[in-house]
Amino acid sequence: MNPGNPDRPEPPAPLDGLRVLDLATLFAGPLAATLLGDFGAEVVKVEHPRKPDPSRGHGPAKDGVGLWWKLLGRNKKTITCDLSTPGGREVLLRLVAESDVVIENFRPGTLERWQLGWEQLSAANPRLVLARVTGFGQFGPAARRPGFGTLAEAMSGFAAITGEPDGPPTLPPFGLADSIAAISTAYAVMTALAGRDRTGRGQVIDMAIIEPILTVLGAQPIWYDQLGYVQPRTGNRSTNNAPRNTYRTADGRWVAVSTSAQSIAERVMRLVGRPEVTGEEWFATGTGRARHAAELDEAVASWIARHSRDEVIAAFEKAEAAIAPVYDIRDVMADEQYRALGTIAEVEDEELGRVRMQNVLFRLSETPGAIRWAGRPHGADTDAVLAGLGLSPGEIAALREEGAL
């Protein structure tokens, strides 16, 4: 359905005609390819014949079918190909000749060892964009180390500022750095393609997972450079404003309050019965309020503790103060705002029937994205994709006999 006009036929997706080869495994590279596929790119997922993408085995499964893969593999055709074999190399080069983007996350030097480095790939297709997504980038003393998002969360400074002041550094229980790198990679691919429109030539993207997460951590480098300031762990509090925390309600639920704007801070304190503090000199700035966070937290927490979650949210909304319930996934799936936005999509799947997952990342009024299918079985499209390259059934059978497929 066209969201701008339900009676008008669907327009072509914005990335129709773009072919992406996803050679990566696990999360950052594959998720970047997923984001491109959501908006119409033809994504061909290339997996090892005997070693599927490990995400197929990550997390819970139903009837032996990995559920994480259903999300990560959506809108992708899946083929098997051993790139280290002569036959696999030739198959990839034929695919590259008819593709726009390759996304890979092998350790630096691996593709080169298989004679599939930038020199060979760009010779096969001078317009190719090659996105290389690794933990530490393509050069430097750490380049060849094994790299995962957890290491980026540690090295970027994220873990150092996360957790309670008297507790240990805290890692997120999900792929935060990988996801940030994935979104950044999709942006980098589109930027490189825009450059190709001007120059006629492709280029290499060097995406180090340790870098995008550092960008989203804010002004820490310039604070340190100019002031020698090192941001401490503050739990749920902020060094930039207060009150800002999670608070428990009378019925045992939790809410989060933010007062980044001065006017919101004043409304909150009037609501909880402490209007006099808004006249204090220190209350006039976010950093001043942060230095009195304990006093402000006590006032807000004690008021919230006397009311149910519904009462608290209603009172805050009436006062035009910023608040949100602390949700788990059950709440997310039932929330009216998420439902209105269509944030959770329902997809028909050949293995599991109907499945629900996150919808595409954003809404476009004229050329929207869509989930066309959930992650497909390992190698399900191998024969069809290779036939599309002009390989005969006999050639495909020979490649399979060789172990290349």
Secondary structure, DSSP 8 states (H G I E B T S, - for coil): --TT-TTS-----TTTT-EEEE---SSHHHHHHHHHHHTT-EEEEEE-SSS--GGGGSS-EETTEEHHHHHHTTTEEEEE--TTSHHHHHHHHHHHHT-SEEEE---TTHHHHTT-SHHHHHHH-TT-EEEEEESS-SSSTTTTS---HHHHHHHTSTGGGSS-TTS-----SS-HHHHHHHHHHHHHHHHHHHHHHHHS---EEEEETTTHHHHHT-SHHHHHHHH-------TT--SS-SS-EEEE-TTS-EEEE---SHHHHHHHHHHTT-GGGGGSGGGGSHHHHHTTHHHHHHHHHHHHTTS-HHHHHHHHHHTT--EEE---HHHHHH-HHHHHHT-EEEEEETTTEEEEEE--SS--SSS----------TTTTHHHHHHHTT--HHHHHHHHHHT--
